[in-house]
Amino acid sequence: SVDCSFSRGICDWKQDADDDFDWNPADRDRGDGYYMAVPAFVGHKKDMGRLKLLLTDLKPKSSYCLIFSYRLAGERVGKLRVFLANKKTTPVWEENKGKDERWRTGKIEIFQGAETTNSVTFESERGKGKTGEIGVDNVILISGLCPED
């Protein structure tokens, strides 16, 4: 498995230059490192911020599972979507409201066909709310299918 978390991960993360705002590091409650977040008040409604994970050396014709922690805290905070590079227009994962402030786990299967996925993009869309944040943490890539809970 490959640790792509932000504090000590070995993966290559890039801010999208063509979006409306950046994701920024935020300190974890426990004080051990940080996660990436977009506060609810950044930008205007419907503005987007994209954080891209560049994937290199994924073997063709194999399966991977991307596991990550996320939270949508605050009322009408917006949307979090995940896109794979070879399917740019349709998100492979989307969440649009948090039930509470808790962190949850997201999982995405990545199947490498003849064309390989060379990046995963986490996209935050600004909602109507003024408080809270959208956060992503503990991003891990493992080979094989996603494990059942």
PyMOL CGO cylinders between C-alpha atoms (Angstrom):
from pymol import cmd
from pymol.cgo import CYLINDER

trace = [
    CYLINDER, 0.00, 0.00, 0.00, 1.11, 3.54, -0.69, 0.3, 1, 1, 1, 1, 1, 1,
    CYLINDER, 1.11, 3.54, -0.69, 0.63, 6.27, 1.91, 0.3, 1, 1, 1, 1, 1, 1,
    CYLINDER, 0.63, 6.27, 1.91, -0.51, 9.48, 0.21, 0.3, 1, 1, 1, 1, 1, 1,
    CYLINDER, -0.51, 9.48, 0.21, -1.54, 11.29, 3.38, 0.3, 1, 1, 1, 1, 1, 1,
    CYLINDER, -1.54, 11.29, 3.38, -0.42, 14.88, 3.55, 0.3, 1, 1, 1, 1, 1, 1,
    CYLINDER, -0.42, 14.88, 3.55, 1.80, 15.01, 6.64, 0.3, 1, 1, 1, 1, 1, 1,
    CYLINDER, 1.80, 15.01, 6.64, 4.24, 12.28, 5.73, 0.3, 1, 1, 1, 1, 1, 1,
    CYLINDER, 4.24, 12.28, 5.73, 2.97, 10.70, 2.56, 0.3, 1, 1, 1, 1, 1, 1,
    CYLINDER, 2.97, 10.70, 2.56, 5.20, 10.00, -0.40, 0.3, 1, 1, 1, 1, 1, 1,
    CYLINDER, 5.20, 10.00, -0.40, 2.75, 10.94, -3.14, 0.3, 1, 1, 1, 1, 1, 1,
    CYLINDER, 2.75, 10.94, -3.14, 2.79, 13.89, -5.46, 0.3, 1, 1, 1, 1, 1, 1,
    CYLINDER, 2.79, 13.89, -5.46, -0.04, 16.38, -4.78, 0.3, 1, 1, 1, 1, 1, 1,
    CYLINDER, -0.04, 16.38, -4.78, -0.68, 19.43, -6.98, 0.3, 1, 1, 1, 1, 1, 1,
    CYLINDER, -0.68, 19.43, -6.98, -3.06, 22.37, -6.68, 0.3, 1, 1, 1, 1, 1, 1,
    CYLINDER, -3.06, 22.37, -6.68, -5.00, 22.98, -9.88, 0.3, 1, 1, 1, 1, 1, 1,
    CYLINDER, -5.00, 22.98, -9.88, -3.96, 26.33, -11.37, 0.3, 1, 1, 1, 1, 1, 1,
    CYLINDER, -3.96, 26.33, -11.37, -7.23, 26.82, -13.29, 0.3, 1, 1, 1, 1, 1, 1,
    CYLINDER, -7.23, 26.82, -13.29, -9.65, 26.59, -10.36, 0.3, 1, 1, 1, 1, 1, 1,
    CYLINDER, -9.65, 26.59, -10.36, -11.05, 29.32, -8.09, 0.3, 1, 1, 1, 1, 1, 1,
    CYLINDER, -11.05, 29.32, -8.09, -9.23, 28.62, -4.80, 0.3, 1, 1, 1, 1, 1, 1,
    CYLINDER, -9.23, 28.62, -4.80, -6.62, 26.34, -3.22, 0.3, 1, 1, 1, 1, 1, 1,
    CYLINDER, -6.62, 26.34, -3.22, -6.97, 23.65, -0.60, 0.3, 1, 1, 1, 1, 1, 1,
    CYLINDER, -6.97, 23.65, -0.60, -4.94, 24.51, 2.49, 0.3, 1, 1, 1, 1, 1, 1,
    CYLINDER, -4.94, 24.51, 2.49, -3.32, 22.52, 5.29, 0.3, 1, 1, 1, 1, 1, 1,
    CYLINDER, -3.32, 22.52, 5.29, -5.26, 22.50, 8.57, 0.3, 1, 1, 1, 1, 1, 1,
    CYLINDER, -5.26, 22.50, 8.57, -3.98, 21.14, 11.89, 0.3, 1, 1, 1, 1, 1, 1,
    CYLINDER, -3.98, 21.14, 11.89, -5.50, 17.91, 13.12, 0.3, 1, 1, 1, 1, 1, 1,
    CYLINDER, -5.50, 17.91, 13.12, -7.32, 17.99, 16.45, 0.3, 1, 1, 1, 1, 1, 1,
    CYLINDER, -7.32, 17.99, 16.45, -4.94, 15.40, 17.86, 0.3, 1, 1, 1, 1, 1, 1,
    CYLINDER, -4.94, 15.40, 17.86, -2.00, 17.57, 16.90, 0.3, 1, 1, 1, 1, 1, 1,
    CYLINDER, -2.00, 17.57, 16.90, -0.23, 14.90, 14.83, 0.3, 1, 1, 1, 1, 1, 1,
    CYLINDER, -0.23, 14.90, 14.83, 0.21, 16.51, 11.44, 0.3, 1, 1, 1, 1, 1, 1,
    CYLINDER, 0.21, 16.51, 11.44, -2.40, 18.07, 9.21, 0.3, 1, 1, 1, 1, 1, 1,
    CYLINDER, -2.40, 18.07, 9.21, -5.12, 17.43, 6.67, 0.3, 1, 1, 1, 1, 1, 1,
    CYLINDER, -5.12, 17.43, 6.67, -6.20, 19.42, 3.62, 0.3, 1, 1, 1, 1, 1, 1,
    CYLINDER, -6.20, 19.42, 3.62, -9.26, 21.64, 3.93, 0.3, 1, 1, 1, 1, 1, 1,
    CYLINDER, -9.26, 21.64, 3.93, -11.40, 24.26, 2.27, 0.3, 1, 1, 1, 1, 1, 1,
    CYLINDER, -11.40, 24.26, 2.27, -13.18, 26.56, 4.74, 0.3, 1, 1, 1, 1, 1, 1,
    CYLINDER, -13.18, 26.56, 4.74, -16.84, 27.21, 3.88, 0.3, 1, 1, 1, 1, 1, 1,
    CYLINDER, -16.84, 27.21, 3.88, -16.35, 30.96, 3.47, 0.3, 1, 1, 1, 1, 1, 1,
    CYLINDER, -16.35, 30.96, 3.47, -13.69, 30.77, 0.73, 0.3, 1, 1, 1, 1, 1, 1,
    CYLINDER, -13.69, 30.77, 0.73, -14.72, 32.08, -2.69, 0.3, 1, 1, 1, 1, 1, 1,
    CYLINDER, -14.72, 32.08, -2.69, -18.28, 32.45, -3.97, 0.3, 1, 1, 1, 1, 1, 1,
    CYLINDER, -18.28, 32.45, -3.97, -21.11, 29.96, -4.32, 0.3, 1, 1, 1, 1, 1, 1,
    CYLINDER, -21.11, 29.96, -4.32, -20.34, 27.33, -6.99, 0.3, 1, 1, 1, 1, 1, 1,
    CYLINDER, -20.34, 27.33, -6.99, -16.60, 28.18, -7.02, 0.3, 1, 1, 1, 1, 1, 1,
    CYLINDER, -16.60, 28.18, -7.02, -14.34, 25.13, -7.27, 0.3, 1, 1, 1, 1, 1, 1,
    CYLINDER, -14.34, 25.13, -7.27, -11.05, 24.12, -5.70, 0.3, 1, 1, 1, 1, 1, 1,
    CYLINDER, -11.05, 24.12, -5.70, -9.20, 21.09, -7.07, 0.3, 1, 1, 1, 1, 1, 1,
    CYLINDER, -9.20, 21.09, -7.07, -6.41, 19.10, -5.48, 0.3, 1, 1, 1, 1, 1, 1,
    CYLINDER, -6.41, 19.10, -5.48, -4.82, 16.52, -7.75, 0.3, 1, 1, 1, 1, 1, 1,
    CYLINDER, -4.82, 16.52, -7.75, -3.01, 13.33, -6.73, 0.3, 1, 1, 1, 1, 1, 1,
    CYLINDER, -3.01, 13.33, -6.73, -0.56, 12.33, -9.45, 0.3, 1, 1, 1, 1, 1, 1,
    CYLINDER, -0.56, 12.33, -9.45, -0.28, 8.57, -9.79, 0.3, 1, 1, 1, 1, 1, 1,
    CYLINDER, -0.28, 8.57, -9.79, 2.79, 7.12, -11.41, 0.3, 1, 1, 1, 1, 1, 1,
    CYLINDER, 2.79, 7.12, -11.41, 3.82, 3.51, -11.92, 0.3, 1, 1, 1, 1, 1, 1,
    CYLINDER, 3.82, 3.51, -11.92, 0.35, 2.00, -11.62, 0.3, 1, 1, 1, 1, 1, 1,
    CYLINDER, 0.35, 2.00, -11.62, 0.44, -1.30, -13.47, 0.3, 1, 1, 1, 1, 1, 1,
    CYLINDER, 0.44, -1.30, -13.47, -1.90, -1.64, -16.45, 0.3, 1, 1, 1, 1, 1, 1,
    CYLINDER, -1.90, -1.64, -16.45, -4.69, -4.22, -16.21, 0.3, 1, 1, 1, 1, 1, 1,
    CYLINDER, -4.69, -4.22, -16.21, -4.74, -4.24, -12.42, 0.3, 1, 1, 1, 1, 1, 1,
    CYLINDER, -4.74, -4.24, -12.42, -7.08, -3.00, -9.69, 0.3, 1, 1, 1, 1, 1, 1,
    CYLINDER, -7.08, -3.00, -9.69, -6.39, -0.52, -6.96, 0.3, 1, 1, 1, 1, 1, 1,
    CYLINDER, -6.39, -0.52, -6.96, -8.41, 0.88, -4.09, 0.3, 1, 1, 1, 1, 1, 1,
    CYLINDER, -8.41, 0.88, -4.09, -8.14, 4.50, -3.01, 0.3, 1, 1, 1, 1, 1, 1,
    CYLINDER, -8.14, 4.50, -3.01, -9.22, 4.92, 0.62, 0.3, 1, 1, 1, 1, 1, 1,
    CYLINDER, -9.22, 4.92, 0.62, -9.53, 8.34, 2.23, 0.3, 1, 1, 1, 1, 1, 1,
    CYLINDER, -9.53, 8.34, 2.23, -11.05, 10.14, 5.19, 0.3, 1, 1, 1, 1, 1, 1,
    CYLINDER, -11.05, 10.14, 5.19, -13.34, 13.07, 4.52, 0.3, 1, 1, 1, 1, 1, 1,
    CYLINDER, -13.34, 13.07, 4.52, -15.70, 15.37, 6.29, 0.3, 1, 1, 1, 1, 1, 1,
    CYLINDER, -15.70, 15.37, 6.29, -18.25, 17.95, 5.29, 0.3, 1, 1, 1, 1, 1, 1,
    CYLINDER, -18.25, 17.95, 5.29, -18.79, 20.02, 8.40, 0.3, 1, 1, 1, 1, 1, 1,
    CYLINDER, -18.79, 20.02, 8.40, -21.27, 22.87, 8.58, 0.3, 1, 1, 1, 1, 1, 1,
    CYLINDER, -21.27, 22.87, 8.58, -24.63, 23.61, 7.08, 0.3, 1, 1, 1, 1, 1, 1,
    CYLINDER, -24.63, 23.61, 7.08, -24.82, 23.90, 3.28, 0.3, 1, 1, 1, 1, 1, 1,
    CYLINDER, -24.82, 23.90, 3.28, -21.05, 23.61, 3.11, 0.3, 1, 1, 1, 1, 1, 1,
    CYLINDER, -21.05, 23.61, 3.11, -20.94, 22.45, -0.53, 0.3, 1, 1, 1, 1, 1, 1,
    CYLINDER, -20.94, 22.45, -0.53, -19.88, 19.32, -2.37, 0.3, 1, 1, 1, 1, 1, 1,
    CYLINDER, -19.88, 19.32, -2.37, -16.87, 17.06, -2.43, 0.3, 1, 1, 1, 1, 1, 1,
    CYLINDER, -16.87, 17.06, -2.43, -16.30, 15.09, -5.62, 0.3, 1, 1, 1, 1, 1, 1,
    CYLINDER, -16.30, 15.09, -5.62, -13.59, 12.74, -6.81, 0.3, 1, 1, 1, 1, 1, 1,
    CYLINDER, -13.59, 12.74, -6.81, -12.63, 12.38, -10.47, 0.3, 1, 1, 1, 1, 1, 1,
    CYLINDER, -12.63, 12.38, -10.47, -10.33, 9.90, -12.19, 0.3, 1, 1, 1, 1, 1, 1,
    CYLINDER, -10.33, 9.90, -12.19, -8.19, 11.34, -14.98, 0.3, 1, 1, 1, 1, 1, 1,
    CYLINDER, -8.19, 11.34, -14.98, -9.52, 9.11, -17.73, 0.3, 1, 1, 1, 1, 1, 1,
    CYLINDER, -9.52, 9.11, -17.73, -13.16, 9.90, -16.83, 0.3, 1, 1, 1, 1, 1, 1,
    CYLINDER, -13.16, 9.90, -16.83, -12.86, 13.65, -16.44, 0.3, 1, 1, 1, 1, 1, 1,
    CYLINDER, -12.86, 13.65, -16.44, -16.49, 14.67, -16.82, 0.3, 1, 1, 1, 1, 1, 1,
    CYLINDER, -16.49, 14.67, -16.82, -18.25, 12.32, -14.40, 0.3, 1, 1, 1, 1, 1, 1,
    CYLINDER, -18.25, 12.32, -14.40, -17.27, 12.07, -10.75, 0.3, 1, 1, 1, 1, 1, 1,
    CYLINDER, -17.27, 12.07, -10.75, -16.61, 8.53, -9.51, 0.3, 1, 1, 1, 1, 1, 1,
    CYLINDER, -16.61, 8.53, -9.51, -17.59, 9.64, -5.99, 0.3, 1, 1, 1, 1, 1, 1,
    CYLINDER, -17.59, 9.64, -5.99, -19.61, 12.54, -4.61, 0.3, 1, 1, 1, 1, 1, 1,
    CYLINDER, -19.61, 12.54, -4.61, -20.91, 13.70, -1.23, 0.3, 1, 1, 1, 1, 1, 1,
    CYLINDER, -20.91, 13.70, -1.23, -22.92, 16.85, -0.74, 0.3, 1, 1, 1, 1, 1, 1,
    CYLINDER, -22.92, 16.85, -0.74, -23.72, 17.22, 2.89, 0.3, 1, 1, 1, 1, 1, 1,
    CYLINDER, -23.72, 17.22, 2.89, -22.41, 16.19, 6.24, 0.3, 1, 1, 1, 1, 1, 1,
    CYLINDER, -22.41, 16.19, 6.24, -24.80, 14.77, 8.81, 0.3, 1, 1, 1, 1, 1, 1,
    CYLINDER, -24.80, 14.77, 8.81, -22.43, 15.96, 11.54, 0.3, 1, 1, 1, 1, 1, 1,
    CYLINDER, -22.43, 15.96, 11.54, -18.81, 17.03, 12.04, 0.3, 1, 1, 1, 1, 1, 1,
    CYLINDER, -18.81, 17.03, 12.04, -17.47, 13.46, 12.04, 0.3, 1, 1, 1, 1, 1, 1,
    CYLINDER, -17.47, 13.46, 12.04, -14.84, 12.07, 9.71, 0.3, 1, 1, 1, 1, 1, 1,
    CYLINDER, -14.84, 12.07, 9.71, -16.01, 9.29, 7.40, 0.3, 1, 1, 1, 1, 1, 1,
    CYLINDER, -16.01, 9.29, 7.40, -14.25, 6.90, 5.05, 0.3, 1, 1, 1, 1, 1, 1,
    CYLINDER, -14.25, 6.90, 5.05, -14.56, 6.98, 1.27, 0.3, 1, 1, 1, 1, 1, 1,
    CYLINDER, -14.56, 6.98, 1.27, -13.42, 4.20, -1.05, 0.3, 1, 1, 1, 1, 1, 1,
    CYLINDER, -13.42, 4.20, -1.05, -12.95, 4.24, -4.80, 0.3, 1, 1, 1, 1, 1, 1,
    CYLINDER, -12.95, 4.24, -4.80, -12.06, 1.32, -7.06, 0.3, 1, 1, 1, 1, 1, 1,
    CYLINDER, -12.06, 1.32, -7.06, -9.55, 2.18, -9.76, 0.3, 1, 1, 1, 1, 1, 1,
    CYLINDER, -9.55, 2.18, -9.76, -9.40, -0.35, -12.59, 0.3, 1, 1, 1, 1, 1, 1,
    CYLINDER, -9.40, -0.35, -12.59, -6.41, 0.03, -14.84, 0.3, 1, 1, 1, 1, 1, 1,
    CYLINDER, -6.41, 0.03, -14.84, -7.42, -0.97, -18.34, 0.3, 1, 1, 1, 1, 1, 1,
    CYLINDER, -7.42, -0.97, -18.34, -5.35, -0.41, -21.45, 0.3, 1, 1, 1, 1, 1, 1,
    CYLINDER, -5.35, -0.41, -21.45, -5.35, 3.30, -20.60, 0.3, 1, 1, 1, 1, 1, 1,
    CYLINDER, -5.35, 3.30, -20.60, -4.15, 3.90, -17.10, 0.3, 1, 1, 1, 1, 1, 1,
    CYLINDER, -4.15, 3.90, -17.10, -5.42, 6.44, -14.63, 0.3, 1, 1, 1, 1, 1, 1,
    CYLINDER, -5.42, 6.44, -14.63, -2.57, 8.84, -13.94, 0.3, 1, 1, 1, 1, 1, 1,
    CYLINDER, -2.57, 8.84, -13.94, -4.33, 11.14, -11.50, 0.3, 1, 1, 1, 1, 1, 1,
    CYLINDER, -4.33, 11.14, -11.50, -7.17, 11.44, -9.03, 0.3, 1, 1, 1, 1, 1, 1,
    CYLINDER, -7.17, 11.44, -9.03, -8.72, 14.86, -8.38, 0.3, 1, 1, 1, 1, 1, 1,
    CYLINDER, -8.72, 14.86, -8.38, -10.49, 15.91, -5.19, 0.3, 1, 1, 1, 1, 1, 1,
    CYLINDER, -10.49, 15.91, -5.19, -12.83, 18.77, -6.08, 0.3, 1, 1, 1, 1, 1, 1,
    CYLINDER, -12.83, 18.77, -6.08, -14.52, 21.01, -3.54, 0.3, 1, 1, 1, 1, 1, 1,
    CYLINDER, -14.52, 21.01, -3.54, -17.50, 23.08, -4.63, 0.3, 1, 1, 1, 1, 1, 1,
    CYLINDER, -17.50, 23.08, -4.63, -18.45, 26.04, -2.46, 0.3, 1, 1, 1, 1, 1, 1,
    CYLINDER, -18.45, 26.04, -2.46, -21.96, 25.90, -1.04, 0.3, 1, 1, 1, 1, 1, 1,
    CYLINDER, -21.96, 25.90, -1.04, -24.26, 28.56, 0.45, 0.3, 1, 1, 1, 1, 1, 1,
    CYLINDER, -24.26, 28.56, 0.45, -23.01, 28.14, 4.01, 0.3, 1, 1, 1, 1, 1, 1,
    CYLINDER, -23.01, 28.14, 4.01, -20.56, 30.44, 5.75, 0.3, 1, 1, 1, 1, 1, 1,
    CYLINDER, -20.56, 30.44, 5.75, -19.32, 28.11, 8.49, 0.3, 1, 1, 1, 1, 1, 1,
    CYLINDER, -19.32, 28.11, 8.49, -17.61, 24.74, 8.53, 0.3, 1, 1, 1, 1, 1, 1,
    CYLINDER, -17.61, 24.74, 8.53, -15.26, 23.18, 6.03, 0.3, 1, 1, 1, 1, 1, 1,
    CYLINDER, -15.26, 23.18, 6.03, -14.65, 20.36, 3.61, 0.3, 1, 1, 1, 1, 1, 1,
    CYLINDER, -14.65, 20.36, 3.61, -11.67, 18.25, 4.61, 0.3, 1, 1, 1, 1, 1, 1,
    CYLINDER, -11.67, 18.25, 4.61, -9.71, 15.29, 3.23, 0.3, 1, 1, 1, 1, 1, 1,
    CYLINDER, -9.71, 15.29, 3.23, -7.12, 13.22, 5.10, 0.3, 1, 1, 1, 1, 1, 1,
    CYLINDER, -7.12, 13.22, 5.10, -5.39, 9.82, 5.30, 0.3, 1, 1, 1, 1, 1, 1,
    CYLINDER, -5.39, 9.82, 5.30, -5.32, 9.06, 1.59, 0.3, 1, 1, 1, 1, 1, 1,
    CYLINDER, -5.32, 9.06, 1.59, -4.01, 5.55, 0.95, 0.3, 1, 1, 1, 1, 1, 1,
    CYLINDER, -4.01, 5.55, 0.95, -3.70, 3.55, -2.25, 0.3, 1, 1, 1, 1, 1, 1,
    CYLINDER, -3.70, 3.55, -2.25, -3.68, -0.24, -2.01, 0.3, 1, 1, 1, 1, 1, 1,
    CYLINDER, -3.68, -0.24, -2.01, -3.50, -2.86, -4.73, 0.3, 1, 1, 1, 1, 1, 1,
    CYLINDER, -3.50, -2.86, -4.73, -6.45, -5.09, -5.32, 0.3, 1, 1, 1, 1, 1, 1,
    CYLINDER, -6.45, -5.09, -5.32, -10.16, -4.54, -4.78, 0.3, 1, 1, 1, 1, 1, 1,
    CYLINDER, -10.16, -4.54, -4.78, -11.47, -2.38, -1.93, 0.3, 1, 1, 1, 1, 1, 1,
    CYLINDER, -11.47, -2.38, -1.93, -11.97, -4.35, 1.29, 0.3, 1, 1, 1, 1, 1, 1,
    CYLINDER, -11.97, -4.35, 1.29, -15.48, -4.69, 2.67, 0.3, 1, 1, 1, 1, 1, 1,
    CYLINDER, -15.48, -4.69, 2.67, -16.11, -2.71, 5.86, 0.3, 1, 1, 1, 1, 1, 1,
]
cmd.load_cgo(trace, "trace")
